[in-house]
Amino acid sequence: METRFVRGLVPLSADPITYGHIDLIARAASQCHDLIVLITQNDGKRGS
């Protein structure tokens, strides 16, 4: 499959990372040549 984009960015404040996040990253990776996954910390966000 031909990539649509040269670079991609997936910013996440995911703690913990779930299978849904992994799926999102995999789909983004299939759309671009280079993918940056930025995992940040959001102290104001509460997990469920």
C-alpha distance matrix in Angstrom:
0.0 3.8 6.4 9.2 12.1 13.8 15.8 16.3 19.5 20.3 24.1 25.8 29.4 28.7 31.5 30.8 27.0 26.1 23.3 22.4 22.0 19.8 17.5 17.5 16.7 13.8 12.2 13.0 11.6 8.1 8.8 10.5 11.2 14.7 16.0 19.7 21.2 24.8 27.1 30.4 33.7 35.3 38.9 39.5 37.0 38.2 36.1 37.0
3.8 0.0 3.8 6.5 9.3 10.8 13.5 14.6 18.1 19.6 23.4 25.5 29.3 29.1 32.1 31.6 27.9 27.4 25.0 23.8 22.9 21.1 19.1 18.3 17.2 15.0 13.2 13.0 11.7 8.7 8.0 8.7 9.3 13.0 14.8 18.6 20.6 24.0 26.8 29.9 33.4 34.9 38.6 39.2 36.9 38.5 36.8 37.9
6.4 3.8 0.0 3.8 5.8 7.5 9.8 10.8 14.4 16.1 19.8 22.2 26.0 26.0 29.2 29.0 25.3 25.1 23.1 21.7 20.4 18.9 17.2 15.9 14.5 12.9 11.2 10.1 8.9 6.7 5.0 5.0 6.3 9.7 11.4 15.1 17.2 20.5 23.4 26.4 29.9 31.4 35.2 35.8 33.7 35.5 33.9 35.3
9.2 6.5 3.8 0.0 3.8 7.0 9.2 10.0 13.5 15.5 19.1 21.7 25.4 25.9 29.3 29.4 25.9 25.7 24.0 22.1 20.7 19.9 18.0 16.0 15.2 14.4 12.0 10.2 10.4 8.7 5.4 5.8 8.1 10.9 12.1 15.4 17.5 20.4 23.4 26.1 29.5 30.6 34.4 34.7 32.7 34.8 33.5 34.9
12.1 9.3 5.8 3.8 0.0 3.8 5.6 7.0 10.7 13.3 16.6 19.7 23.4 24.3 27.7 28.0 24.7 25.1 23.9 22.0 20.0 19.4 18.2 15.8 14.4 14.3 12.5 9.8 9.8 9.5 6.2 4.4 6.5 8.3 9.6 12.5 15.1 17.6 20.9 23.5 27.0 28.3 32.1 32.5 30.8 33.1 32.1 33.9
13.8 10.8 7.5 7.0 3.8 0.0 3.8 7.0 10.6 13.8 16.9 20.1 23.7 24.8 28.0 28.5 25.2 26.1 25.1 23.6 21.2 20.4 19.8 17.5 15.4 15.5 14.5 11.5 10.5 11.0 8.6 5.3 5.0 6.2 8.5 11.3 14.5 16.9 20.5 23.0 26.7 28.4 32.1 33.0 31.5 33.9 33.1 35.2
15.8 13.5 9.8 9.2 5.6 3.8 0.0 3.8 7.0 10.4 13.3 16.6 20.1 21.4 24.6 25.2 22.2 23.4 22.8 21.3 18.6 18.0 18.0 15.4 13.1 14.0 13.4 9.9 9.3 11.1 8.9 5.6 5.9 4.7 5.7 7.8 11.0 13.2 16.8 19.3 23.0 24.6 28.3 29.3 28.0 30.4 29.7 32.0
16.3 14.6 10.8 10.0 7.0 7.0 3.8 0.0 3.8 6.8 10.0 13.1 16.8 18.0 21.3 22.0 19.0 20.1 19.7 18.0 15.2 15.1 15.0 12.1 10.1 11.7 11.0 7.2 7.7 10.1 8.1 6.0 7.9 6.2 4.6 6.1 8.5 10.7 14.0 16.5 20.1 21.5 25.3 26.1 24.5 26.9 26.1 28.3
19.5 18.1 14.4 13.5 10.7 10.6 7.0 3.8 0.0 3.8 6.3 9.7 13.2 14.8 18.1 19.1 16.4 18.0 18.3 16.5 13.3 13.9 14.5 11.3 9.4 12.1 11.9 8.3 9.4 12.4 11.0 9.5 11.2 8.7 5.8 4.8 6.0 7.3 10.6 12.8 16.4 17.8 21.5 22.4 20.9 23.4 22.9 25.3
20.3 19.6 16.1 15.5 13.3 13.8 10.4 6.8 3.8 0.0 3.8 6.4 10.1 11.3 14.7 15.6 12.9 14.4 14.9 13.1 9.8 10.9 11.8 8.5 7.0 10.5 10.6 7.7 9.5 12.6 11.9 11.4 13.5 11.2 7.6 6.3 4.8 6.1 8.4 10.8 14.1 15.3 19.1 19.8 18.0 20.2 19.3 21.6
24.1 23.4 19.8 19.1 16.6 16.9 13.3 10.0 6.3 3.8 0.0 3.8 7.0 9.2 12.6 14.1 12.2 14.3 15.8 14.0 10.5 12.5 13.9 10.9 9.8 13.6 14.0 11.4 13.1 16.4 15.7 15.1 16.9 14.2 10.7 8.2 6.0 4.6 6.0 7.4 10.6 11.7 15.4 16.2 14.7 17.2 16.9 19.6
25.8 25.5 22.2 21.7 19.7 20.1 16.6 13.1 9.7 6.4 3.8 0.0 3.8 5.4 8.9 10.5 8.9 11.2 13.3 11.7 8.3 10.9 12.9 10.4 9.9 13.7 14.6 12.8 14.6 17.8 17.7 17.6 19.5 16.8 13.1 10.7 7.4 6.0 4.9 6.1 8.5 9.5 13.1 14.0 11.9 14.0 13.3 16.0
29.4 29.3 26.0 25.4 23.4 23.7 20.1 16.8 13.2 10.1 7.0 3.8 0.0 3.8 6.5 8.9 8.8 11.5 14.4 13.2 10.2 13.1 15.4 13.4 13.2 16.9 18.0 16.5 18.2 21.4 21.5 21.4 23.1 20.3 16.6 14.0 10.6 8.4 5.7 4.9 5.5 6.1 9.5 10.6 8.5 10.6 10.3 13.5
28.7 29.1 26.0 25.9 24.3 24.8 21.4 18.0 14.8 11.3 9.2 5.4 3.8 0.0 3.8 5.4 5.2 7.9 11.1 10.4 7.9 10.6 13.2 12.0 12.1 15.4 16.9 16.2 17.8 20.8 21.4 21.8 23.5 21.0 17.2 15.0 11.3 10.1 7.1 7.7 7.9 8.8 11.4 12.5 9.7 10.4 8.8 11.5
31.5 32.1 29.2 29.3 27.7 28.0 24.6 21.3 18.1 14.7 12.6 8.9 6.5 3.8 0.0 2.9 5.4 8.2 11.9 12.3 10.3 12.5 15.4 15.0 14.9 17.9 19.8 19.4 20.6 23.6 24.6 24.9 26.4 23.8 20.1 17.8 14.0 12.7 9.1 9.2 8.2 9.3 10.8 12.5 9.8 9.4 7.4 10.2
30.8 31.6 29.0 29.4 28.0 28.5 25.2 22.0 19.1 15.6 14.1 10.5 8.9 5.4 2.9 0.0 3.8 6.2 9.9 10.9 9.5 11.1 14.2 14.4 14.5 17.0 19.1 19.3 20.2 23.0 24.5 25.0 26.4 24.0 20.4 18.5 14.7 14.1 10.7 11.6 10.9 12.2 13.6 15.2 12.3 11.3 8.5 10.5
27.0 27.9 25.3 25.9 24.7 25.2 22.2 19.0 16.4 12.9 12.2 8.9 8.8 5.2 5.4 3.8 0.0 3.8 7.0 8.0 6.0 7.4 10.6 10.9 10.8 13.2 15.4 15.7 16.6 19.3 20.8 21.5 22.9 20.8 17.2 15.7 12.0 12.3 9.6 11.5 12.1 13.7 15.8 17.3 14.2 13.9 11.2 12.8
26.1 27.4 25.1 25.7 25.1 26.1 23.4 20.1 18.0 14.4 14.3 11.2 11.5 7.9 8.2 6.2 3.8 0.0 3.8 5.2 5.2 6.5 8.7 9.9 10.9 12.5 14.4 15.5 16.7 18.8 20.6 21.8 23.6 22.0 18.5 17.8 14.3 15.1 12.9 14.9 15.5 16.5 18.5 19.5 16.0 15.2 12.0 12.5
23.3 25.0 23.1 24.0 23.9 25.1 22.8 19.7 18.3 14.9 15.8 13.3 14.4 11.1 11.9 9.9 7.0 3.8 0.0 3.8 5.4 4.9 6.1 8.6 9.8 10.4 12.2 14.1 15.1 16.6 18.7 20.4 22.3 21.2 18.1 18.1 15.0 16.7 15.1 17.7 18.7 19.8 22.1 22.9 19.5 18.8 15.5 15.6
22.4 23.8 21.7 22.1 22.0 23.6 21.3 18.0 16.5 13.1 14.0 11.7 13.2 10.4 12.3 10.9 8.0 5.2 3.8 0.0 3.8 5.4 5.0 6.2 8.7 9.8 10.6 12.3 14.2 15.5 17.0 19.0 21.4 20.5 17.2 17.3 14.3 15.8 14.7 17.0 18.2 18.8 21.4 21.7 18.1 17.9 14.9 15.0
22.0 22.9 20.4 20.7 20.0 21.2 18.6 15.2 13.3 9.8 10.5 8.3 10.2 7.9 10.3 9.5 6.0 5.2 5.4 3.8 0.0 3.8 5.4 5.0 6.2 8.6 9.9 10.6 12.2 14.4 15.7 17.0 19.1 17.7 14.2 13.8 10.6 12.1 11.0 13.5 15.2 16.2 19.1 19.8 16.5 16.9 14.3 15.4
19.8 21.1 18.9 19.9 19.4 20.4 18.0 15.1 13.9 10.9 12.5 10.9 13.1 10.6 12.5 11.1 7.4 6.5 4.9 5.4 3.8 0.0 3.8 5.4 5.1 6.1 8.6 9.9 10.4 12.5 14.6 15.8 17.5 16.3 13.1 13.3 10.6 12.9 12.3 15.5 17.4 19.0 21.9 23.0 19.9 20.1 17.4 18.4
17.5 19.1 17.2 18.0 18.2 19.8 18.0 15.0 14.5 11.8 13.9 12.9 15.4 13.2 15.4 14.2 10.6 8.7 6.1 5.0 5.4 3.8 0.0 3.8 5.4 5.0 6.1 8.5 9.8 10.7 12.8 14.8 17.0 16.6 13.8 14.8 12.7 15.3 15.2 18.2 20.3 21.4 24.5 25.0 21.8 22.1 19.4 19.9
17.5 18.3 15.9 16.0 15.8 17.5 15.4 12.1 11.3 8.5 10.9 10.4 13.4 12.0 15.0 14.4 10.9 9.9 8.6 6.2 5.0 5.4 3.8 0.0 3.8 5.5 5.2 6.2 8.6 10.1 11.0 12.9 15.6 14.9 11.8 12.6 10.5 12.9 13.3 16.1 18.5 19.4 22.7 23.1 20.1 20.9 18.7 19.7
16.7 17.2 14.5 15.2 14.4 15.4 13.1 10.1 9.4 7.0 9.8 9.9 13.2 12.1 14.9 14.5 10.8 10.9 9.8 8.7 6.2 5.1 5.4 3.8 0.0 3.8 5.5 5.1 6.0 8.7 10.1 11.0 12.9 11.8 8.6 9.4 7.6 10.7 11.6 14.9 17.7 19.3 22.7 23.6 20.9 22.0 20.0 21.4
13.8 15.0 12.9 14.4 14.3 15.5 14.0 11.7 12.1 10.5 13.6 13.7 16.9 15.4 17.9 17.0 13.2 12.5 10.4 9.8 8.6 6.1 5.0 5.5 3.8 0.0 3.8 5.4 5.0 6.4 9.0 10.5 12.2 12.0 9.8 11.7 10.6 14.1 15.1 18.5 21.3 23.0 26.3 27.2 24.4 25.2 22.9 24.0
12.2 13.2 11.2 12.0 12.5 14.5 13.4 11.0 11.9 10.6 14.0 14.6 18.0 16.9 19.8 19.1 15.4 14.4 12.2 10.6 9.9 8.6 6.1 5.2 5.5 3.8 0.0 3.8 5.4 5.2 6.7 9.4 12.1 12.6 10.6 12.9 12.3 15.5 16.9 20.0 22.8 24.0 27.4 27.9 25.1 26.1 23.9 24.8
13.0 13.0 10.1 10.2 9.8 11.5 9.9 7.2 8.3 7.7 11.4 12.8 16.5 16.2 19.4 19.3 15.7 15.5 14.1 12.3 10.6 9.9 8.5 6.2 5.1 5.4 3.8 0.0 3.8 5.4 5.3 6.8 9.8 9.7 7.4 9.7 9.7 12.8 14.9 17.9 21.0 22.3 25.9 26.5 24.0 25.5 23.9 25.3
11.6 11.7 8.9 10.4 9.8 10.5 9.3 7.7 9.4 9.5 13.1 14.6 18.2 17.8 20.6 20.2 16.6 16.7 15.1 14.2 12.2 10.4 9.8 8.6 6.0 5.0 5.4 3.8 0.0 3.8 5.4 5.6 7.3 7.4 5.9 9.0 9.7 13.3 15.5 18.9 22.2 24.0 27.6 28.6 26.3 27.7 25.9 27.4
8.1 8.7 6.7 8.7 9.5 11.0 11.1 10.1 12.4 12.6 16.4 17.8 21.4 20.8 23.6 23.0 19.3 18.8 16.6 15.5 14.4 12.5 10.7 10.1 8.7 6.4 5.2 5.4 3.8 0.0 3.8 5.8 7.8 9.6 9.2 12.6 13.4 17.0 19.1 22.5 25.7 27.3 30.9 31.7 29.1 30.4 28.5 29.6
8.8 8.0 5.0 5.4 6.2 8.6 8.9 8.1 11.0 11.9 15.7 17.7 21.5 21.4 24.6 24.5 20.8 20.6 18.7 17.0 15.7 14.6 12.8 11.0 10.1 9.0 6.7 5.3 5.4 3.8 0.0 3.8 7.2 9.1 9.0 12.3 13.7 16.9 19.5 22.5 25.8 27.1 30.8 31.3 29.0 30.7 29.1 30.4
10.5 8.7 5.0 5.8 4.4 5.3 5.6 6.0 9.5 11.4 15.1 17.6 21.4 21.8 24.9 25.0 21.5 21.8 20.4 19.0 17.0 15.8 14.8 12.9 11.0 10.5 9.4 6.8 5.6 5.8 3.8 0.0 3.8 5.7 6.5 10.1 12.4 15.5 18.5 21.5 25.1 26.7 30.4 31.3 29.3 31.3 29.9 31.7
11.2 9.3 6.3 8.1 6.5 5.0 5.9 7.9 11.2 13.5 16.9 19.5 23.1 23.5 26.4 26.4 22.9 23.6 22.3 21.4 19.1 17.5 17.0 15.6 12.9 12.2 12.1 9.8 7.3 7.8 7.2 3.8 0.0 3.8 6.7 10.3 13.1 16.3 19.5 22.6 26.2 28.3 31.9 33.1 31.3 33.3 32.0 33.9
14.7 13.0 9.7 10.9 8.3 6.2 4.7 6.2 8.7 11.2 14.2 16.8 20.3 21.0 23.8 24.0 20.8 22.0 21.2 20.5 17.7 16.3 16.6 14.9 11.8 12.0 12.6 9.7 7.4 9.6 9.1 5.7 3.8 0.0 3.8 6.8 10.0 13.0 16.2 19.3 23.0 25.2 28.8 30.2 28.7 30.8 29.6 31.9
16.0 14.8 11.4 12.1 9.6 8.5 5.7 4.6 5.8 7.6 10.7 13.1 16.6 17.2 20.1 20.4 17.2 18.5 18.1 17.2 14.2 13.1 13.8 11.8 8.6 9.8 10.6 7.4 5.9 9.2 9.0 6.5 6.7 3.8 0.0 3.8 6.4 9.6 12.8 15.9 19.5 21.7 25.3 26.7 25.0 27.0 25.8 28.1
19.7 18.6 15.1 15.4 12.5 11.3 7.8 6.1 4.8 6.3 8.2 10.7 14.0 15.0 17.8 18.5 15.7 17.8 18.1 17.3 13.8 13.3 14.8 12.6 9.4 11.7 12.9 9.7 9.0 12.6 12.3 10.1 10.3 6.8 3.8 0.0 3.8 6.2 9.6 12.5 16.2 18.5 22.1 23.7 22.3 24.5 23.7 26.3
21.2 20.6 17.2 17.5 15.1 14.5 11.0 8.5 6.0 4.8 6.0 7.4 10.6 11.3 14.0 14.7 12.0 14.3 15.0 14.3 10.6 10.6 12.7 10.5 7.6 10.6 12.3 9.7 9.7 13.4 13.7 12.4 13.1 10.0 6.4 3.8 0.0 3.8 6.3 9.7 13.2 15.6 19.1 20.7 19.1 21.0 20.0 22.6
24.8 24.0 20.5 20.4 17.6 16.9 13.2 10.7 7.3 6.1 4.6 6.0 8.4 10.1 12.7 14.1 12.3 15.1 16.7 15.8 12.1 12.9 15.3 12.9 10.7 14.1 15.5 12.8 13.3 17.0 16.9 15.5 16.3 13.0 9.6 6.2 3.8 0.0 3.8 6.3 10.0 12.4 15.9 17.7 16.5 18.8 18.4 21.5
27.1 26.8 23.4 23.4 20.9 20.5 16.8 14.0 10.6 8.4 6.0 4.9 5.7 7.1 9.1 10.7 9.6 12.9 15.1 14.7 11.0 12.3 15.2 13.3 11.6 15.1 16.9 14.9 15.5 19.1 19.5 18.5 19.5 16.2 12.8 9.6 6.3 3.8 0.0 3.8 7.0 9.8 13.0 15.1 13.8 15.7 15.2 18.4
30.4 29.9 26.4 26.1 23.5 23.0 19.3 16.5 12.8 10.8 7.4 6.1 4.9 7.7 9.2 11.6 11.5 14.9 17.7 17.0 13.5 15.5 18.2 16.1 14.9 18.5 20.0 17.9 18.9 22.5 22.5 21.5 22.6 19.3 15.9 12.5 9.7 6.3 3.8 0.0 3.8 6.5 9.7 11.9 11.3 13.7 14.1 17.6
33.7 33.4 29.9 29.5 27.0 26.7 23.0 20.1 16.4 14.1 10.6 8.5 5.5 7.9 8.2 10.9 12.1 15.5 18.7 18.2 15.2 17.4 20.3 18.5 17.7 21.3 22.8 21.0 22.2 25.7 25.8 25.1 26.2 23.0 19.5 16.2 13.2 10.0 7.0 3.8 0.0 3.8 6.2 9.0 8.7 10.9 11.9 15.6
35.3 34.9 31.4 30.6 28.3 28.4 24.6 21.5 17.8 15.3 11.7 9.5 6.1 8.8 9.3 12.2 13.7 16.5 19.8 18.8 16.2 19.0 21.4 19.4 19.3 23.0 24.0 22.3 24.0 27.3 27.1 26.7 28.3 25.2 21.7 18.5 15.6 12.4 9.8 6.5 3.8 0.0 3.8 5.4 5.5 8.5 10.4 14.0
38.9 38.6 35.2 34.4 32.1 32.1 28.3 25.3 21.5 19.1 15.4 13.1 9.5 11.4 10.8 13.6 15.8 18.5 22.1 21.4 19.1 21.9 24.5 22.7 22.7 26.3 27.4 25.9 27.6 30.9 30.8 30.4 31.9 28.8 25.3 22.1 19.1 15.9 13.0 9.7 6.2 3.8 0.0 3.8 5.5 7.6 10.3 13.9
39.5 39.2 35.8 34.7 32.5 33.0 29.3 26.1 22.4 19.8 16.2 14.0 10.6 12.5 12.5 15.2 17.3 19.5 22.9 21.7 19.8 23.0 25.0 23.1 23.6 27.2 27.9 26.5 28.6 31.7 31.3 31.3 33.1 30.2 26.7 23.7 20.7 17.7 15.1 11.9 9.0 5.4 3.8 0.0 3.8 6.6 10.0 13.1
37.0 36.9 33.7 32.7 30.8 31.5 28.0 24.5 20.9 18.0 14.7 11.9 8.5 9.7 9.8 12.3 14.2 16.0 19.5 18.1 16.5 19.9 21.8 20.1 20.9 24.4 25.1 24.0 26.3 29.1 29.0 29.3 31.3 28.7 25.0 22.3 19.1 16.5 13.8 11.3 8.7 5.5 5.5 3.8 0.0 3.8 6.6 9.7
38.2 38.5 35.5 34.8 33.1 33.9 30.4 26.9 23.4 20.2 17.2 14.0 10.6 10.4 9.4 11.3 13.9 15.2 18.8 17.9 16.9 20.1 22.1 20.9 22.0 25.2 26.1 25.5 27.7 30.4 30.7 31.3 33.3 30.8 27.0 24.5 21.0 18.8 15.7 13.7 10.9 8.5 7.6 6.6 3.8 0.0 3.8 6.6
36.1 36.8 33.9 33.5 32.1 33.1 29.7 26.1 22.9 19.3 16.9 13.3 10.3 8.8 7.4 8.5 11.2 12.0 15.5 14.9 14.3 17.4 19.4 18.7 20.0 22.9 23.9 23.9 25.9 28.5 29.1 29.9 32.0 29.6 25.8 23.7 20.0 18.4 15.2 14.1 11.9 10.4 10.3 10.0 6.6 3.8 0.0 3.8
37.0 37.9 35.3 34.9 33.9 35.2 32.0 28.3 25.3 21.6 19.6 16.0 13.5 11.5 10.2 10.5 12.8 12.5 15.6 15.0 15.4 18.4 19.9 19.7 21.4 24.0 24.8 25.3 27.4 29.6 30.4 31.7 33.9 31.9 28.1 26.3 22.6 21.5 18.4 17.6 15.6 14.0 13.9 13.1 9.7 6.6 3.8 0.0
